[in-house]
Amino acid sequence: MYSLSGITLCGIVISAMFHIVVSFAYAEAPASKATPLIVGAWRLNPEKSGVRLPPNSMEIRQYTLRPDGFLVGLLITGTPQAGFHYLQFTAKSDGKDYAEYTDNLLAELLATGKQTTRTYSETIIDDYVTEWTDKVNGRVSAQGKKTISGDGKTLTVTVDGSAQGRVYDRQ
């Protein structure tokens, strides 16, 4: 091993290679993508959706984006009298199946270790439309689209090609 004032030549070469590789990595890194329009909180608008809900009932969807690119979707439904329930997934928009949990399925996992039978997948069509699929035991249980209005204030979730969807207002 050659030494140059106590520093090995091998160490200098490795350090130089490291800096070159890092420089190329940053030069080739894609521009950061804008936050997806779906990120935020959405409250069901029963009138626009054409649905009747019990008094004091609520249905809220919340989407957050993790730094690793995973989207966290949360659906909360219920009333103060009957209690609230949720459905949650953490997924990338790559069309692959990811575990989906309800409050009951998560309780079962924590108590017994039983894995969820539900999965969720989604594929982005464009900035405003995403196709999604829910499965139970590997079989499609529901599928549809999530569409955000041009002004970004309304989210419409349709199921199985239905023309009428659940309409949510951005909060």
Secondary structure per residue as TSV (DSSP state, phi and psi in degrees):
chain	resnum	aa	ss	phi	psi
A	1	M	-	360.0	128.7
A	2	Y	-	-84.3	145.8
A	3	S	E	-124.2	139.9
A	4	L	E	-127.5	97.3
A	5	S	T	54.5	44.9
A	6	G	T	87.0	-7.8
A	7	I	E	-104.6	129.6
A	8	T	E	-74.7	145.2
A	9	L	H	-62.5	-36.1
A	10	C	H	-60.8	-42.2
A	11	G	H	-63.1	-38.5
A	12	I	H	-66.2	-44.1
A	13	V	H	-63.1	-45.4
A	14	I	H	-62.0	-43.3
A	15	S	H	-62.3	-43.1
A	16	A	H	-64.1	-42.9
A	17	M	H	-62.5	-42.0
A	18	F	H	-57.5	-47.6
A	19	H	H	-65.3	-35.8
A	20	I	H	-66.5	-46.8
A	21	V	H	-60.6	-45.2
A	22	V	H	-62.2	-40.9
A	23	S	H	-60.8	-44.3
A	24	F	H	-66.7	-38.2
A	25	A	H	-60.7	-43.7
A	26	Y	H	-69.8	-35.6
A	27	A	H	-66.7	-32.4
A	28	E	H	-93.7	-6.1
A	29	A	-	-64.6	134.6
A	30	P	-	-69.0	153.6
A	31	A	-	-62.6	142.9
A	32	S	-	-65.4	138.0
A	33	K	-	-79.9	152.4
A	34	A	-	-69.8	155.3
A	35	T	-	-63.4	132.0
A	36	P	-	-57.2	144.2
A	37	L	T	-61.2	-24.7
A	38	I	T	-72.6	-19.5
A	39	V	-	-60.8	128.6
A	40	G	E	138.2	-171.4
A	41	A	E	-109.4	141.0
A	42	W	E	-133.0	132.4
A	43	R	E	-113.0	134.3
A	44	L	E	-59.9	133.8
A	45	N	-	-105.5	98.2
A	46	P	H	-60.3	-35.8
A	47	E	H	-64.4	-47.9
A	48	K	H	-68.4	-26.0
A	49	S	H	-86.3	-16.6
A	50	G	T	71.2	30.7
A	51	V	-	-120.1	152.3
A	52	R	-	-107.3	130.5
A	53	L	-	-115.7	152.5
A	54	P	-	-60.5	155.4
A	55	P	T	-56.2	145.3
A	56	N	T	62.7	15.4
A	57	S	-	-82.5	152.7
A	58	M	E	-142.3	153.9
A	59	E	E	-144.0	114.9
A	60	I	E	-127.2	136.5
A	61	R	E	-111.3	136.2
A	62	Q	E	-132.1	131.7
A	63	Y	E	-123.2	129.7
A	64	T	E	-127.6	154.3
A	65	L	E	-113.6	124.7
A	66	R	-	-80.9	156.8
A	67	P	T	-60.0	-23.7
A	68	D	T	-86.2	6.4
A	69	G	S	92.8	-3.6
A	70	F	-	-79.6	136.0
A	71	L	E	-94.9	132.1
A	72	V	E	-106.8	118.2
A	73	G	E	-108.7	134.8
A	74	L	E	-134.9	127.4
A	75	L	E	-117.2	121.1
A	76	I	E	-115.3	128.5
A	77	T	E	-133.6	157.9
A	78	G	E	136.6	-172.1
A	79	T	E	-134.9	157.6
A	80	P	T	-59.6	-33.7
A	81	Q	T	-73.7	-42.9
A	82	A	T	-93.5	-12.0
A	83	G	E	96.6	165.7
A	84	F	E	-111.6	147.9
A	85	H	E	-130.5	159.0
A	86	Y	E	-140.8	160.8
A	87	L	E	-132.1	131.7
A	88	Q	E	-142.0	143.4
A	89	F	E	-137.1	158.1
A	90	T	E	-131.1	113.9
A	91	A	E	-148.5	158.2
A	92	K	-	-96.4	157.6
A	93	S	S	-88.5	55.3
A	94	D	B	-114.7	9.0
A	95	G	S	79.7	-1.2
A	96	K	-	-86.6	155.1
A	97	D	-	-80.6	134.1
A	98	Y	E	-128.1	148.1
A	99	A	E	-57.7	140.4
A	100	E	E	-126.9	138.3
A	101	Y	E	-126.0	144.7
A	102	T	E	-105.9	171.2
A	103	D	H	-59.3	-38.2
A	104	N	H	-70.0	-41.4
A	105	L	H	-66.8	-37.6
A	106	L	H	-67.8	-40.2
A	107	A	H	-60.8	-41.0
A	108	E	H	-63.8	-41.5
A	109	L	H	-61.5	-47.2
A	110	L	H	-66.9	-37.8
A	111	A	H	-78.7	-39.1
A	112	T	H	-122.6	-12.7
A	113	G	-	84.6	2.1
A	114	K	-	-68.6	125.8
A	115	Q	-	-74.6	155.2
A	116	T	-	-66.7	148.7
A	117	T	S	-96.9	-2.9
A	118	R	E	-102.4	143.8
A	119	T	E	-135.3	160.3
A	120	Y	E	-133.8	141.1
A	121	S	E	-141.9	154.6
A	122	E	E	-148.7	154.6
A	123	T	E	-134.8	129.0
A	124	I	E	-78.4	128.3
A	125	I	-	-88.9	-48.0
A	126	D	S	-157.8	-170.4
A	127	D	S	-60.4	-20.8
A	128	Y	S	-111.3	-17.0
A	129	V	E	-128.1	134.1
A	130	T	E	-130.8	132.8
A	131	E	E	-93.7	138.3
A	132	W	E	-130.6	157.3
A	133	T	E	-142.3	131.5
A	134	D	E	-105.5	140.5
A	135	K	E	-130.9	149.5
A	136	V	E	-126.0	125.2
A	137	N	T	53.2	36.9
A	138	G	T	81.7	-3.8
A	139	R	E	-105.8	137.3
A	140	V	E	-60.4	124.9
A	141	S	E	-106.1	-26.0
A	142	A	E	-164.7	152.0
A	143	Q	E	-154.9	158.7
A	144	G	E	177.6	-154.3
A	145	K	E	-132.1	149.6
A	146	K	E	-113.2	122.9
A	147	T	E	-124.7	129.2
A	148	I	E	-103.3	136.0
A	149	S	-	-64.8	160.2
A	150	G	T	-57.7	-32.4
A	151	D	T	-86.5	-2.4
A	152	G	S	74.8	12.2
A	153	K	-	-101.2	-11.6
A	154	T	E	-131.9	136.4
A	155	L	E	-117.2	127.2
A	156	T	E	-116.1	126.3
A	157	V	E	-111.3	116.6
A	158	T	E	-106.5	152.2
A	159	V	E	-121.7	131.4
A	160	D	T	49.9	42.3
A	161	G	T	76.1	6.1
A	162	S	-	-63.1	139.8
A	163	A	S	-72.0	-34.3
A	164	Q	S	-88.5	127.9
A	165	G	-	-123.6	177.8
A	166	R	E	-88.8	126.6
A	167	V	E	-105.4	129.5
A	168	Y	E	-120.1	141.9
A	169	D	E	-100.8	137.2
A	170	R	E	-63.1	137.9
A	171	Q	-	-100.5	360.0
